[in-house]
């Protein structure tokens, strides 16, 4: 069976459109998909002695209608019955395309103007690094960037991670993720 010139042209245009369609992506110079994080991203406390430094994050191709962003870091493997929220930053302006390394540190003033950091499960309004129990195996740290349909999430000052997560997800147009890993061996 021989294809007509119109069929070939249609197939060619469809292929070009699908290849050139750009997806919402999240990248980092400090963490990578399926790769163990460095000691810099380990918590400093609860028996852990890491740098407690949030990784650099960058994104591109935000979906149409994006009015702000939120970043969350969640460990579903934490032995709590409900996981562990390590970081939630909301109300990141739509013009932002990256967070510098250590933006989760409230003392260094590098977070985007207008953004808010909710309390993590360590009880602080900052990035809280990985600190899985010793010999608990590999934990998965889900770094998620959410493109939101609202400019500002209205959350109570003492919002729980679950409430903030609910409001973030209810207003997410699209999200992009990096799942990084971390494990602690038994100290001697």
Secondary structure, DSSP 4 states (H G I P E B T S, - for coil): ----HHHHHHHHHHHHHHHHPPPPEEE-SS--TT-BPPGGGB-EETTEES---PPPEEEE-PPTT--EEEEEEEETTSTTTT-EEEEEEEEEETT--EE-TTTT-TTTT-SPTT-EE---TTSSSS---B-PPTTS--EEEEEEEEEESSS-----TT--HHHHHHHHHHTEEEEEEEEEEE--PPP-
